[in-house]
Amino acid sequence: MSSSYATVPPPHHRLRTENKFSPAIKVHPYRNRCGLSRRDFASKGIVAAGASVMPSTLVSQPAQGLERLPFKKDGYKFWTWRGHKIHYVEEGEGFPIVLIHGFGASAFHWRYNIPELAKKYKVYAVDLLGFGWSEKALIDYDALVWRDQVADFLKEIVKEPTILVGNSLGGFTALVAAEAMPQQVVGIALLNSAGQFGSPDDSTIETEESTLQKVILKPLKEIFQRVALGFLFWQAKQPARVESVLKSVYKNTSNVDDYLIQSITKPADDPNAGEVYYRLMTRFMSNQRKYTLDSVLSKLSCPLLLVWGDLDPWVGPAKANRIKEFYPNTTVVNLQAGHCPHDEVPELVNKALVDWLSTLPSTYSASQTV
């Protein structure tokens, strides 16, 4: 299922950022994995829903020689949040870092990051409600549900200042959670983050539903949606389909392996997974314009790191450019990778995170004691 190859980068290839990162980096082979894109996850699979200000200078390679988080079919640790079972991984000692996965993924998506980061920091990776090994709760999903989950996780489990790191949907969740917990979140790292900037033309006009719409058309629409989305969900969770979607967003597909595919398909077998998918597609995905990147960023003051896979077919580097322009307290690292750089080029992402963390006063002293 996986292929193995290595591309030797020219000597001039270097890790470049807008701050004081090390000018050179030793590149080794790597591994892959991913989540879903807002535009594509309905038609392309369960995995789904960024950006850069400098030319990409890093070459993607397969990941070899990195320690990998053992896959446990029953998960690691569990926490009860508002009556729901939440799965998370906890490793290491030191200043805490919380990793938040993307749409359709889980804590196992950070398989090559957790062991390495745990050498210097205390690392948590949490499964958002409705995903991974967390409960497939039958609730009305909204971005604020995950905001509240992460905020309470920081209060009840982490209990001290922390750094949030998020990919795709997890990136936007990290932003809104930081807005809710400004005293506890001292930095945020986004990897090809979801979220949109607002536009003056985005104003919506609400009209009253007619009796015909309420009584006849709306129920028929819901019936059609259930049938259509039921079929899409069944198709999307097939291993071959998951593999195909992953390979479309991983530029180096050598890490699209059984471990990765199983970490996505196993949670989809939960009896409530199909209903959660339906609710996400018909409710959550339709109300995201209410939460814009500019409205959230305008309320933050902590340092921001963007680690961007510039070859992402879903979220291009233009978004990172715009985030940097809007929020100057931002460091950018550009990688030649797809939507999930943390799993496609984990060694480069791990180095970028550790280098950036070492520049933050709140984390530097803590890391020196580990």
Secondary structure, DSSP 8 states (H G I E B T S, - for coil): ----------TT----BSSS--S------B-----B-TTTHHHH-SSB----SS--------B-S-------TT-SEEEEETTEEEEEEEE--SSEEEEE--BT--GGGGTTTHHHHTTTSEEEEE--TTSTTS----S---HHHHHHHHHHHIIIII-S-EEEEEETHHHHHHHHHHHH-TTTEEEEEEES---B---GGG--------HHIIIIIHHHHHHHHHHHHHHHHHHHTSHHHHHHHHHHH-SSGGG--HHHHHHHHHHHTSTTHHHHHHHIIIIITTSGGGSBHHHHHTT--S-EEEEEETT-SSS-THHHHHHHHH-SSEEEEEES--S-HHHHSHHHHHHHHHHHHHTSHHHHHHHHT-
